[in-house]
Amino acid sequence: MFWIWLRRHLHTLLTPMTWATNGELFPWTSLRLPVYVQPVHYDLLIHPNLTTMTFQGTVSITIDVLNDTKNVILHSSGLQITNVTVQDKEVKKLEYQPWQQIALKFPEDLKKGQTYVLTMEYSANLSNSYSGFYNSSYVDKGGNKRVLAATQFEPLAARKAFPCFDEPALKATFLIKIKRETGYISLSNMPKVLFDEFEKSVRMSTYLVAFIVANFTQINQIVSVYAVPDKVDQLDYALGCAVKLLKFYNTLFGIKFPLKKLDLVAIPDFLAGAMENWGLITFRERTLLVGNHSSLMDKQVVASVIAHELAHQWFGNLVTMKWWNDLWLNEGFATYMEYTSVEKVFPELEIGNDFLSMRFKSLAEDSLNSSRPISTEVATPEQVEEMFDSVSYEKGASTLLMLSSTLTEEKFYKGVSEYLEKYRNMNTDNEDLWNSFPQEEYNVVDMMNTWTLQKGFPLVTVNRTGAQVSVSQEHFLLKVNKTAKSSDLWHIPLTYVNDSCSTSPNCTQLFLLKDKTATFKVPKNVKWMKFNFRNNGFYIVNYGEEGWRALIEAVKENHEVLTPEDRASLINNLFALSRLGKLSFKQVMNLLVYLEHENHTAPLTEALYQLDRIYRLLDKRQDLLNYILNLFVDKMNSQSWEQDLPLSKQELRSALLEVACRYGQKNCTDRAEHVFLQWVASNGTERIPGDLMKVVFSVGAQSNIFLFFKICFETFCSLFVTFRLLQESLQGSYVKTQELPLILHTVCRNFAGHLYAWDFVKENWGKITQKFPIGSFAIQDIIMSTTSYFSTERLLWEVENFFRSRRDKSSKMRCVHEAMETIALNIQWMDSNLETLRKNL
C-alpha cells in the first residue's frame, strides 16, 4: 500500500515547497500562473500623490473559474494590499515575493463555470526607477522643477501598479479612473468619458495598460501628440509622421486602427526608446521631438521610432504572442515595418543603409555560441528581460525580410493580413504566423522553423566547375573551443546573380538549399556569381579561392557591376570569414583596394567600421592606422562641413570625420575646433549640422575642457557625453540616469575609455542594478560596451571573476557569457592574425 501511495504522491513530494512571507505554505509552485482562473475585466481606480510620491489604488477583477479551486493566484510586487474581498466577503491573502505572486485563499471552492469579482485596496510608493508607476521630473524655462507620474509596464511591471494576472495571454478589458491634483491632466489608453474616467478598453494584455498624470500640452490632427509646455513647438514633425504612417498601415494591413484615439507622449524620464501602450504610446523626448535645428538624421530617428511603435498597434497589441518566448512576433515585426514603412512613406530619409547595417551587426552577434534561437523558452523575470535583445528585434526583422524577398512582397503582406484578421484580439505562436502564408511553392512552416527554432545562421560555400555549381552549408560559428560542433541545417533561399545581369531584382534567381550539399547548373559562359542579392538573406557566403578571385577582379574593374548593397555585403563577408579563419586578412585587403573608386555610403561605412574595430582592438597600432588613412584620407579631407547634404551623404560624412578626428587628423581637428568656438561665441545660436555635432563637441571637449564643461553644466548637459559625466548620470542630477548606457558607450570609443568605464561599472554595479533591472537591454548594453574590445587573458579573467563573485543573478545572464566569449575570440583572432598584419601593412 505504501508503494501505491508513494507512486500517487511522488510528484508532490519532489516539487519544491514555497513559503509565503507569513511562514505558511504557499499554494502554488510555478513561475507561470495556473490556467484555471481567467481574468475578464478590471475596474481600476488609481490616485497618485505627486507631493508625497505615493499612490493608492482599488482594483476589482472579474474572473471566470474553469475548474473548482480554493485558491486564486495572481501577481503583485511592492504593493501594500490592505483589504481583499470576493463578492464583498473578506478573504485571506498570502504573498510569495521571489515570484511576485499572491494567493487568495477561500474557505470553500470557487465553482467551475462561475464568475466572481475580486476587489483589492492597496498603496505603494511611486517608483524611482523606470518601471511600474514611476515619478519623473523636469525643469521648465523659468527654472521651476515640475513633477509627473507615468507608467512603463512591459514586460513584467503592471504588477507594480495594481494586482493583476500579469501574463500576455491573460487578456481582459479595463475601465480606468484616475484621481489627480488640479493643474495636471490625466491620460490613459482610451478616450475620456467624464472628468478622469476613461472608456472601457478593448481586450488587451496587462503590459499594454498605461496612464499618465502630468501638466503636458498637446497638438492634434487625427492623432494627438503631447510634451511638456516648453517644447510644444517641437511636436509638428512627429504629428505629421504619425498621421501619414497611420494611414499607410491602415491600408497595408487591411485592418483599420481599432481604437477611437491615439496619443503620442514625450516623457522627460524614459528608459526605453518608446513603448507601444495601446492608444497611449510613450517616447523619450529625443525620439519624438524635432526642433528648428534638428537634422535629417534626427528626423529619421523620430520617423523610424514612430513607425516601429505604430506597427505594434497591430503586431503585439491587436495580435499578441502567447508568452515571452515568442517576443520576436512583436519586436521582429515592428522592426521590419519600421524600416520598410519609412522607406516607402519617407523616401527622402534614405533608411535603407541603416537597415543593411543593422543586418550586418545582427549577423555578427548571432555568430557567437552564446547566441540563442529567435524563439526560446523563458521562465524567470531575468530571462524574460533578456529576450529584449538583437535576436528578437534585428534577427527577427532580418528573417522576415528574407521571407518577403522569397515569397514576393505581395504574397508576404497577403499572409500578414490573413494572420492579423484571423487572430485579432488573440494570442499566437510561431506556427500560427507561418501557417498564414501560402504553402504551395515553399513549405513556409518547415523553412522558417529552421530559422526561428535553432540559433545562429549558415555559412554557404560555393564551388563552380564549368556549368555545375556545388553549394554546401554549415553553421557559421565563431568557436572559442575548436572542438565545438553543430549539425544544424537550414532551408536557405539562395538568391544569386551573375555577370550577364547583376543589378536589378529581375536578374535574381533562387535555389532552395535544404540539405547539407546540393548542385545545380548555370550557363558555361558565366564568369562570376554573386549570392545573397542585396544581402536580403541571413547568411554568409564563401566563394572559394577561384570564386573570390573572379568577384574581386570584377569589382576592381568596374565596381558598379554590383549594387551598393552587394558591394557592402562582399566587404562584410570577407571580414567575417577572416575572423572565422576561412580566409586570410590579406584577401580582405585585396578587395579593399577598389575603395578609392567607391563613393556610396554603404560599402564605405562598412569597410570603415570593420577596420576601425580592428584598430581599436589592437590598441592603436601605427601601421594599421597608416593603412586605414591611405584608404580613406582623401575622402576624409574632401568632406564638406556645410549643412545641405542628402541624408546618406550626411551618414558618410559623419562616419569619416568622426574617425578622422579621433585618429588626430589635423585637418579634421582644426576645423572641428573652429566650428566649436564659433558656436561658443554665438552663445549656442550658431547652427552645427546635426550629423557633425558628435565630432565637433568631442574635439571641443578635448581642446577646451574647462570651457566645455562650464557650458555643458549650464546649458546642454544631455547632449554632451564624456567620461566625467558618468557619475552625474548615475546620480541623475545634471544628466538623466536614462543616458548612462549611452554615455558609457561613448566613453568606450577608445581603449583607455574602456578601462575607465569598466572600472566605473565594477565600482558602481550595485547602484547600476538598482536603476536598471538585471537582464534588461540597458544592462546588456552596459556590459557589452565596456568589455567588447578587451583582448588579454588578464581582462578576460577579471570580467569572469567579477560576475562570478556577484551575489545577484547577473552571472547567469546570457550577455555575460557573450561578453566573455567575445573577449576570448578577440584574443584568438589577435593570436592568429597579428603576424599577417605585420607582414602586409
C-alpha positions in Angstrom: 0.0 0.0 0.0 2.9 2.3 0.8 4.2 2.0 -2.8 0.9 2.7 -4.3 0.6 5.8 -2.1 4.2 6.9 -3.0 3.5 6.5 -6.7 0.4 8.7 -6.5 2.2 11.4 -4.5 5.7 11.3 -5.8 5.3 14.4 -8.0 4.0 16.3 -5.0 6.9 15.1 -2.8 9.5 16.1 -5.4 8.1 19.5 -6.1 10.0 22.2 -4.1 7.8 23.9 -1.5 7.4 27.6 -1.4 6.7 29.6 1.8 4.7 32.8 2.0 6.0 35.8 3.8 4.0 34.9 6.9 5.6 31.4 7.1 2.6 29.5 5.7 2.9 27.1 2.7 2.3 29.0 -0.5 -0.3 27.0 -2.6 1.5 27.4 -5.9 4.9 26.2 -7.1 5.4 27.7 -10.6 6.5 31.0 -12.0 3.7 30.7 -14.6 0.1 31.3 -13.3 -2.4 28.5 -13.3 -4.8 28.4 -16.2 -7.9 27.5 -14.3 -8.7 31.2 -13.5 -9.1 33.7 -16.3 -9.5 37.4 -15.9 -12.3 39.0 -17.9 -12.4 42.7 -16.8 -10.6 45.1 -14.5 -12.1 48.2 -12.8 -9.1 50.3 -11.7 -9.1 53.4 -9.6 -5.7 55.0 -9.2 -4.8 58.1 -7.1 -1.2 59.4 -7.3 0.0 62.0 -4.8 2.8 64.0 -6.6 3.8 65.7 -3.3 4.4 62.6 -1.2 5.3 60.5 -4.3 2.9 57.7 -3.3 -0.2 56.3 -4.8 -3.4 54.5 -3.7 -5.5 52.2 -5.7 -8.6 50.0 -5.8 -8.9 47.2 -8.4 -11.9 44.9 -8.9 -11.2 42.0 -11.2 -13.9 39.9 -12.8 -12.7 36.3 -13.2 -14.1 33.2 -14.8 -13.3 29.9 -13.0 -12.6 27.0 -15.3 -12.0 24.3 -12.5 -13.1 24.1 -8.9 -10.5 25.8 -6.7 -9.9 27.2 -3.2 -7.0 29.4 -4.4 -6.6 32.2 -6.9 -3.0 33.0 -7.8 -2.1 36.4 -9.4 0.8 38.9 -9.4 1.7 41.7 -7.1 5.0 43.5 -6.5 5.8 46.1 -3.9 2.1 46.8 -3.2 0.8 47.1 0.4 -2.6 45.3 0.0 -4.8 46.3 2.9 -8.2 44.8 2.1 -9.2 41.8 -0.1 -12.8 40.8 -0.7 -14.6 38.5 -3.1 -18.3 39.2 -3.6 -18.0 41.6 -0.6 -16.6 38.9 1.7 -13.1 39.2 3.1 -10.6 36.5 2.1 -7.1 35.6 3.2 -4.1 36.7 1.2 -0.6 35.1 1.1 2.4 36.5 -0.7 5.4 34.8 -2.2 7.8 37.7 -3.0 10.5 35.9 -5.0 8.0 35.2 -7.8 5.9 38.3 -7.2 2.8 36.3 -6.6 -0.1 36.5 -4.2 -2.6 33.8 -3.4 -6.2 34.4 -2.3 -7.4 31.5 -0.2 -11.1 30.6 0.1 -12.8 28.5 2.8 -14.9 26.9 0.1 -14.4 26.1 -3.6 -14.9 28.7 -6.3 -17.1 26.7 -8.7 -16.3 25.8 -12.2 -18.2 27.9 -14.7 -19.0 30.7 -12.3 -17.9 34.3 -12.4 -16.6 36.1 -9.4 -15.3 39.7 -8.6 -12.1 40.1 -6.6 -11.6 43.5 -5.0 -8.3 44.8 -3.5 -7.4 48.1 -1.9 -3.7 48.9 -1.8 -1.0 51.6 -1.7 2.6 52.0 -2.8 5.4 54.4 -3.4 5.8 55.8 -6.9 8.8 54.0 -8.4 12.1 55.9 -8.7 13.3 53.6 -11.4 11.9 53.4 -14.9 9.3 50.6 -14.5 5.9 50.3 -13.0 4.1 53.5 -12.0 7.1 55.9 -11.6 7.8 59.5 -10.9 9.6 61.8 -13.3 10.5 65.5 -13.3 11.9 68.2 -15.4 12.9 71.9 -15.0 10.9 74.4 -17.1 12.2 77.6 -18.7 11.6 79.5 -15.5 13.9 77.2 -13.5 11.0 75.5 -11.7 11.0 71.8 -11.0 7.9 70.1 -12.4 6.9 66.6 -11.4 4.7 64.0 -13.1 3.9 60.3 -13.0 3.9 57.8 -15.9 3.9 54.1 -16.4 6.1 51.5 -18.1 4.7 48.0 -17.7 6.5 45.9 -20.3 7.4 43.2 -19.6 6.5 42.4 -16.0 5.7 45.7 -14.2 1.9 46.1 -14.4 2.0 44.1 -11.1 3.9 47.0 -9.6 0.9 49.3 -10.2 -2.1 47.1 -9.4 -2.6 43.4 -8.5 -3.2 41.6 -11.8 -2.8 38.4 -13.9 0.4 39.8 -15.5 0.9 37.4 -18.4 0.4 38.4 -22.1 -2.1 35.6 -22.8 -4.4 36.7 -20.0 -6.1 39.4 -21.8 -9.1 41.4 -20.4 -10.9 44.7 -20.7 -10.0 47.7 -18.5 -12.0 50.6 -17.1 -9.7 53.1 -15.6 -10.4 56.0 -13.3 -7.8 58.5 -12.1 -7.8 60.9 -9.2 -5.4 63.8 -9.5 -4.5 67.2 -8.2 -5.5 70.4 -10.0 -3.0 71.7 -12.5 -2.5 68.3 -14.1 -4.1 66.3 -16.9 -4.6 62.5 -17.0 -4.2 60.2 -20.0 -4.9 56.5 -20.5 -5.3 54.0 -23.3 -8.9 55.0 -24.1 -10.7 58.4 -24.6 -12.2 60.1 -21.5 -15.9 59.7 -20.8 -16.2 62.2 -18.0 -13.7 64.1 -15.9 -10.9 61.5 -15.4 -12.9 58.3 -16.2 -11.9 56.5 -19.4 -13.9 54.3 -21.7 -13.9 50.6 -21.3 -10.9 49.3 -23.3 -10.7 46.6 -25.9 -9.3 43.2 -24.7 -5.6 43.6 -24.1 -2.6 42.3 -22.1 -1.7 44.0 -18.8 1.7 45.1 -20.1 -0.1 47.4 -22.6 -2.1 49.3 -19.9 -0.9 52.9 -19.4 -1.7 56.1 -17.6 0.0 59.4 -17.1 -0.6 62.3 -14.7 1.3 65.5 -15.9 1.0 69.1 -17.0 1.5 68.3 -20.7 0.4 70.3 -23.7 -0.9 68.8 -27.0 -1.4 69.4 -30.7 -3.6 67.2 -32.7 -4.9 66.2 -36.1 -6.5 62.7 -36.1 -3.6 61.8 -33.7 -2.7 63.8 -30.6 1.0 64.5 -29.6 1.9 65.7 -26.1 5.0 67.2 -24.5 6.0 69.5 -21.7 4.6 73.0 -22.4 8.0 74.5 -23.2 8.5 72.0 -26.0 5.1 72.0 -27.7 6.7 73.8 -30.7 8.8 70.7 -31.4 5.8 68.3 -32.0 4.8 69.2 -35.6 7.1 66.8 -37.3 6.0 63.9 -35.1 2.4 64.7 -35.7 2.8 64.7 -39.5 4.8 61.4 -39.4 2.2 59.7 -37.2 -0.8 60.7 -39.4 1.0 59.5 -42.6 2.1 56.2 -41.1 -1.3 55.5 -39.6 -2.9 55.9 -43.0 -0.2 53.7 -44.6 -0.7 50.9 -42.1 -4.5 51.0 -42.3 -4.2 50.4 -46.0 -1.4 47.9 -46.0 -2.8 45.6 -43.3 -6.4 45.9 -44.4 -7.5 46.5 -40.8 -8.1 50.0 -39.5 -6.5 51.1 -36.2 -9.1 49.7 -33.8 -9.2 52.4 -31.1 -11.1 55.7 -31.1 -8.0 57.8 -30.3 -4.2 57.6 -30.5 -1.8 59.7 -28.3 1.9 60.0 -28.6 3.6 61.4 -25.5 7.2 62.6 -24.9 8.3 61.7 -21.3 11.3 63.6 -19.8 12.5 60.5 -17.9 12.1 57.4 -20.0 14.5 54.4 -20.3 13.3 52.7 -23.5 13.3 54.5 -26.8 9.5 54.2 -26.8 6.7 51.9 -25.6 3.7 50.8 -27.7 0.9 51.1 -25.0 -2.3 50.7 -26.9 -3.6 54.1 -27.8 -1.1 55.9 -25.5 2.4 55.5 -26.9 5.2 56.9 -24.8 8.6 58.1 -26.0 11.8 59.5 -24.9 11.9 63.2 -25.8 14.8 62.7 -28.3 12.7 60.1 -30.2 9.6 62.4 -30.6 10.7 66.0 -30.6 12.1 67.8 -33.6 13.2 71.4 -33.3 14.2 74.1 -35.7 17.9 73.0 -35.6 17.2 69.3 -36.0 18.9 67.5 -38.8 17.6 65.0 -41.4 19.3 62.3 -39.2 17.2 63.5 -36.2 14.1 63.3 -38.3 15.0 59.8 -39.5 15.2 58.6 -35.9 11.9 60.2 -35.0 10.1 58.8 -38.1 11.6 55.3 -37.6 10.7 55.1 -33.9 7.1 56.3 -34.6 6.9 53.7 -37.4 8.0 50.9 -35.0 5.5 51.8 -32.3 2.6 52.3 -34.7 3.3 48.9 -36.2 3.0 47.4 -32.7 -0.6 48.6 -32.6 -1.2 45.6 -34.9 1.8 43.4 -34.1 1.7 43.0 -30.4 -1.4 44.8 -29.4 -4.1 43.5 -31.8 -2.4 40.1 -32.0 -0.1 39.3 -29.1 2.4 36.4 -28.5 1.2 33.8 -26.1 4.3 34.0 -24.0 7.6 35.9 -23.9 9.5 33.1 -25.7 7.9 34.4 -28.9 8.6 38.1 -28.2 10.0 38.3 -31.7 6.5 38.1 -33.1 6.0 41.6 -31.6 9.5 43.1 -31.9 10.8 41.4 -35.1 7.7 42.5 -37.0 7.8 46.1 -35.6 11.5 46.4 -36.5 10.8 45.1 -40.0 7.9 47.5 -40.5 10.0 50.4 -39.0 12.4 50.1 -42.0 10.1 49.1 -44.8 7.4 51.7 -44.0 9.8 54.6 -43.6 11.4 53.6 -46.9 8.0 53.8 -48.6 6.4 56.8 -46.8 9.6 58.9 -46.3 12.0 58.0 -49.2 14.0 61.2 -48.5 15.1 59.7 -45.2 17.1 57.0 -47.1 16.7 54.4 -44.3 17.9 51.5 -46.5 21.6 51.9 -45.4 20.6 51.7 -41.8 18.6 48.5 -42.4 21.6 47.0 -44.2 24.0 48.0 -41.4 21.6 46.6 -38.8 21.6 43.2 -40.6 25.4 43.1 -40.6 25.5 43.7 -36.9 22.9 41.1 -36.2 24.9 38.5 -38.1 28.0 39.4 -36.0 26.1 38.9 -32.7 24.4 35.8 -33.9 27.7 34.1 -34.8 28.6 33.5 -31.2 28.0 30.3 -29.4 26.2 32.3 -26.6 23.5 33.3 -29.0 20.0 31.8 -28.8 17.2 30.8 -31.1 14.7 33.5 -32.0 12.0 31.5 -30.2 13.5 30.5 -26.8 11.9 29.0 -23.7 12.0 31.5 -20.8 10.6 31.4 -17.2 12.4 33.7 -14.8 11.9 37.5 -14.8 15.6 37.9 -15.7 15.2 35.6 -18.7 12.2 37.5 -19.9 14.1 40.8 -19.7 17.0 39.3 -21.7 14.6 38.5 -24.6 14.7 42.2 -25.5 17.8 41.8 -27.5 19.1 41.9 -31.0 17.9 38.4 -31.7 14.2 39.3 -31.1 14.5 42.7 -32.9 17.1 42.6 -35.6 17.4 39.0 -36.4 13.6 38.7 -36.3 13.3 41.6 -38.8 16.1 40.1 -41.0 14.3 36.7 -41.3 11.1 38.5 -42.3 12.9 40.4 -45.0 14.3 37.1 -46.3 10.8 35.6 -46.3 9.3 38.6 -48.1 12.0 38.5 -50.7 11.4 34.8 -51.3 7.6 34.9 -51.5 7.4 38.4 -53.1 6.2 41.3 -51.2 2.6 40.9 -52.4 2.3 37.3 -51.1 4.0 38.3 -47.9 1.6 41.0 -47.0 -1.3 38.9 -48.0 -0.2 36.3 -45.5 0.4 39.1 -42.9 -3.2 40.5 -43.4 -4.7 37.0 -43.0 -2.7 36.4 -39.8 -3.9 39.7 -38.3 -7.5 39.1 -39.3 -7.6 35.5 -38.1 -6.0 36.2 -34.7 -7.2 39.7 -33.9 -7.6 40.2 -30.2 -6.0 36.7 -29.6 -2.6 35.3 -28.8 -0.3 33.4 -31.1 2.9 31.5 -31.5 5.4 30.8 -34.3 3.4 28.2 -36.1 0.3 30.4 -36.3 2.3 33.0 -38.3 4.0 30.6 -40.7 0.7 28.8 -41.4 -0.8 32.1 -42.5 1.5 32.2 -45.6 0.8 30.3 -48.9 2.5 26.9 -48.7 2.2 25.8 -52.3 5.6 27.0 -53.7 7.5 26.7 -50.4 6.7 24.9 -47.2 7.0 28.1 -45.2 6.4 26.3 -41.9 9.3 23.9 -42.3 11.5 26.5 -43.9 11.1 29.2 -41.3 11.2 26.9 -38.3 14.8 26.3 -39.2 15.4 30.0 -38.7 13.5 30.5 -35.5 13.9 27.3 -33.6 17.7 26.9 -33.8 20.4 29.5 -33.0 22.8 31.0 -35.4 22.9 31.1 -39.2 24.5 29.2 -42.1 27.8 29.7 -43.9 27.2 28.8 -47.6 30.2 27.6 -49.5 30.1 27.8 -53.3 32.3 25.9 -55.8 31.8 26.1 -59.5 33.3 23.8 -62.2 32.2 24.9 -65.6 28.4 24.8 -65.7 28.0 22.9 -62.4 27.6 24.8 -59.1 28.1 22.9 -55.8 26.8 24.5 -52.7 27.1 23.3 -49.1 26.1 24.7 -45.7 27.4 24.6 -42.2 26.8 26.6 -39.0 28.7 29.9 -39.1 30.0 29.6 -35.6 32.9 31.6 -34.1 34.4 29.0 -31.7 36.5 29.6 -28.7 36.5 25.8 -28.2 37.7 24.4 -31.6 36.1 21.1 -30.9 32.6 22.6 -30.7 30.4 21.2 -33.5 26.9 21.9 -34.8 24.9 19.7 -37.2 22.1 22.2 -37.7 20.8 22.7 -41.2 18.7 25.5 -42.6 16.3 25.8 -45.5 18.1 28.6 -47.3 16.5 30.5 -50.1 19.7 31.2 -52.0 19.4 34.1 -54.4 22.1 34.8 -56.9 23.1 36.9 -59.9 25.9 36.7 -62.4 27.9 38.8 -64.8 25.2 38.8 -67.5 22.7 40.6 -65.3 23.5 41.6 -61.8 22.0 44.9 -60.5 18.2 44.5 -61.0 15.9 42.4 -58.9 14.7 40.9 -62.2 18.2 39.4 -62.6 17.9 37.2 -59.5 17.5 33.5 -59.5 16.6 31.3 -56.5 17.7 27.9 -55.4 16.3 26.4 -52.1 19.1 24.6 -50.3 17.6 22.3 -47.7 20.3 19.6 -47.4 24.0 19.7 -46.4 25.1 19.8 -50.1 23.4 20.3 -53.4 24.2 21.0 -57.0 22.6 23.0 -59.9 23.5 24.1 -63.4 24.3 27.6 -64.8 25.4 28.5 -68.3 29.0 27.6 -69.0 29.9 31.2 -70.1 29.2 32.7 -66.7 32.3 34.5 -65.4 31.3 35.1 -61.8 28.3 34.6 -59.5 27.3 36.8 -56.5 25.0 35.1 -54.0 22.6 36.7 -51.5 21.3 39.6 -53.6 21.4 42.9 -51.7 22.1 40.9 -48.6 18.4 40.1 -48.2 19.1 36.7 -46.8 20.5 36.0 -43.3 23.6 34.0 -44.3 27.3 34.5 -45.3 28.9 33.2 -48.4 32.3 31.8 -49.1 33.1 31.5 -52.8 36.4 29.6 -52.6 39.7 30.8 -54.0 38.6 31.0 -57.7 35.2 32.4 -56.9 36.6 35.2 -54.8 39.3 36.0 -57.4 36.7 36.4 -60.1 34.5 38.6 -58.0 37.2 40.8 -56.7 38.7 41.3 -60.2 35.2 42.2 -61.5 34.7 44.8 -58.7 38.2 46.3 -59.2 37.5 46.6 -63.0 34.0 48.2 -62.5 32.5 48.2 -59.0 29.1 49.2 -60.4 28.6 45.7 -61.8 27.1 45.1 -58.3 24.6 47.0 -56.3 26.0 49.1 -53.4 24.3 46.6 -51.0 26.1 43.7 -52.7 29.5 45.5 -52.6 29.0 46.2 -48.8 28.0 42.5 -48.5 31.2 41.3 -50.0 33.2 43.5 -47.6 31.2 42.3 -44.6 31.5 38.6 -45.6 35.3 38.8 -46.2 35.9 40.3 -42.7 33.6 37.7 -41.2 35.3 34.8 -43.0 38.7 36.2 -41.9 37.6 36.2 -38.3 36.3 32.7 -38.7 39.7 31.6 -40.1 38.4 30.6 -43.5 40.3 33.4 -45.3 43.5 35.4 -44.5 43.4 39.1 -43.8 45.5 39.6 -46.9 42.4 38.6 -49.0 40.4 41.2 -47.3 42.9 43.8 -48.2 42.9 42.7 -51.8 39.3 43.7 -52.2 39.6 46.9 -50.3 41.9 48.3 -53.0 38.9 49.2 -55.0 37.6 51.6 -52.4 39.5 54.5 -54.0 36.7 54.5 -56.6 33.8 53.9 -54.2 31.5 56.8 -53.3 28.5 55.1 -52.0 27.8 55.2 -48.2 27.0 51.5 -47.5 30.3 49.9 -48.7 32.5 52.7 -47.3 30.9 52.8 -43.9 31.0 49.0 -43.6 34.7 48.9 -44.5 35.5 51.8 -42.1 33.6 50.2 -39.3 35.4 46.9 -39.7 38.8 48.4 -39.9 38.2 50.8 -37.1 37.1 47.9 -34.9 40.4 46.0 -35.6 42.4 49.2 -34.9 40.7 49.7 -31.5 41.1 46.0 -30.7 44.8 46.3 -31.4 45.1 49.4 -29.2 46.1 51.8 -32.0 48.8 50.1 -34.0 50.5 52.8 -36.1 50.9 50.5 -39.2 47.2 49.8 -39.2 46.4 53.5 -38.7 48.6 54.3 -41.8 46.8 51.7 -43.8 43.3 53.0 -42.9 44.3 56.6 -43.6 45.8 55.6 -47.0 42.4 54.2 -47.9 40.2 57.0 -46.6 42.2 60.2 -46.1 41.3 61.7 -49.5 37.6 61.1 -48.7 38.0 62.5 -45.2 39.6 65.7 -46.5 37.1 66.2 -49.2 34.1 66.2 -46.9 32.1 69.4 -46.7 31.3 70.9 -43.3 28.1 72.6 -44.7 24.5 71.7 -43.8 22.9 70.8 -47.1 23.6 67.2 -48.0 21.3 64.2 -48.7 20.9 62.0 -45.6 23.1 59.2 -46.9 25.9 61.6 -47.6 25.5 63.0 -44.1 25.8 59.5 -42.7 29.0 59.0 -44.7 30.4 62.4 -43.7 29.7 61.7 -40.0 31.4 58.4 -40.1 34.5 59.6 -42.0 35.0 62.8 -39.9 34.4 61.1 -36.6 37.2 58.6 -37.3 39.4 61.3 -38.8 39.2 63.5 -35.7 39.5 60.5 -33.4 42.7 59.5 -35.2 44.0 63.0 -34.7 44.0 64.2 -38.3 44.9 67.9 -38.2 42.6 69.0 -41.0 39.6 67.5 -39.1 40.5 68.6 -35.5 41.3 72.1 -36.6 38.0 72.5 -38.4 36.0 70.9 -35.6 37.6 73.2 -33.0 36.9 76.2 -35.2 33.2 75.2 -35.5 33.0 74.6 -31.8 34.5 78.0 -30.9 32.1 79.7 -33.3 29.3 78.0 -31.6 30.5 79.1 -28.2 30.9 82.8 -29.4 27.4 82.8 -30.6 26.0 81.6 -27.2 24.8 78.4 -28.8 22.8 80.1 -31.6 25.3 79.2 -34.4 23.9 76.1 -36.1 26.0 73.0 -36.3 24.9 70.3 -38.8 23.3 67.5 -36.7 25.5 64.8 -38.1 28.6 66.7 -37.1 27.6 67.6 -33.5 29.3 64.5 -32.0 32.6 65.1 -33.7 32.5 68.9 -33.0 31.8 68.5 -29.3 34.2 65.6 -28.9 37.0 67.8 -30.2 35.7 70.8 -28.2 35.7 68.7 -25.1 39.4 67.7 -25.5 40.8 71.0 -26.6 38.8 73.4 -24.4 38.0 71.2 -21.5 37.1 73.9 -18.9 35.1 75.9 -21.3 33.3 72.8 -22.5 32.2 71.7 -19.0 31.2 75.2 -18.0 28.8 75.3 -21.0 27.8 71.7 -20.5 26.7 72.0 -16.9 25.0 75.4 -17.6 23.1 74.6 -20.8 23.0 71.4 -22.8 24.1 68.7 -20.4 22.1 65.9 -22.1 23.9 66.4 -25.4 27.5 66.0 -24.2 28.9 62.7 -23.3 32.4 62.3 -21.8 33.6 60.1 -19.0 33.4 62.9 -16.5 29.6 62.7 -16.8 29.4 59.1 -15.7 28.9 59.8 -12.0 26.5 62.7 -12.7 24.4 60.4 -14.9 24.3 57.7 -12.3 23.1 60.2 -9.7 20.6 61.7 -12.2 21.3 65.3 -11.0 22.7 67.1 -14.1 22.3 64.3 -16.6 19.3 61.9 -16.5 20.1 58.4 -15.5 18.5 57.1 -18.6 21.5 58.4 -20.5 24.1 56.3 -18.6 24.3 53.4 -21.2 24.8 55.9 -24.0 27.5 57.8 -22.1 29.3 54.5 -21.3 29.1 53.5 -24.9 30.6 56.8 -25.9 33.4 56.7 -23.3 34.3 53.3 -24.6 35.3 54.6 -28.1 38.9 54.2 -27.3 40.8 51.6 -25.2 41.7 53.8 -22.3 38.0 54.8 -22.1 37.1 51.1 -22.0 39.3 50.6 -19.0 37.9 53.6 -17.2 34.3 52.7 -18.0 34.9 49.1 -16.8 36.3 50.3 -13.5 33.3 52.6 -13.1 30.9 49.7 -13.8 32.7 47.5 -11.2 32.7 50.1 -8.6 29.1 51.1 -9.1 27.5 47.8 -10.0 25.1 47.8 -7.1 23.8 51.3 -7.9 23.5 50.4 -11.6 21.4 47.3 -10.9 19.1 49.4 -8.7 18.4 51.7 -11.6 18.2 49.1 -14.4 16.8 45.5 -14.0 19.2 42.6 -14.3 18.8 41.2 -17.8 17.4 44.4 -19.2 18.6 45.9 -22.5 20.3 48.7 -20.6 22.3 46.2 -18.6 23.1 44.2 -21.7 24.4 47.4 -23.4 26.5 48.5 -20.4 28.2 45.1 -20.2 28.9 44.7 -23.9 30.0 48.4 -24.3 32.6 48.2 -21.6 34.1 44.8 -22.4 33.8 44.1 -26.1 37.3 45.4 -27.0 39.2 43.6 -24.3 41.8 41.3 -25.8 44.0 40.0 -23.0 43.8 37.0 -20.7 44.1 39.2 -17.7 41.0 41.2 -18.6 39.1 38.0 -19.5 39.9 36.6 -16.1 38.8 39.9 -14.5 35.4 40.0 -16.2 34.8 36.4 -15.4 35.8 36.7 -11.8 33.8 39.9 -11.3 30.5 38.4 -12.4 31.1 35.0 -10.7 31.5 36.8 -7.4 28.2 38.7 -7.6 25.5 37.7 -5.2 22.8 38.9 -7.6 21.7 36.9 -10.7 24.0 38.7 -13.1 26.4 35.8 -13.6 23.6 33.8 -15.2 22.8 36.5 -17.8 23.4 35.4 -21.4 25.1 38.7 -22.1 27.8 38.0 -19.5 28.6 34.8 -21.3 28.5 36.7 -24.6 31.0 39.2 -23.2 33.4 36.6 -22.1 33.1 34.7 -25.4 33.8 37.9 -27.3 36.9 38.7 -25.3 38.2 35.1 -25.8 37.5 35.4 -29.6 39.4 38.7 -29.6 42.4 37.1 -28.0 42.1 34.2 -30.5 41.9 36.5 -33.5 44.9 38.5 -32.5 47.0 35.4 -32.0 46.0 34.2 -35.5 46.3 37.4 -37.4 49.0 39.6 -35.8 51.8 38.2 -37.9 49.8 38.6 -41.1 49.2 42.2 -40.2 52.9 42.8 -39.6 53.8 41.4 -42.9 51.2 43.1 -45.1 50.6 46.6 -43.6 
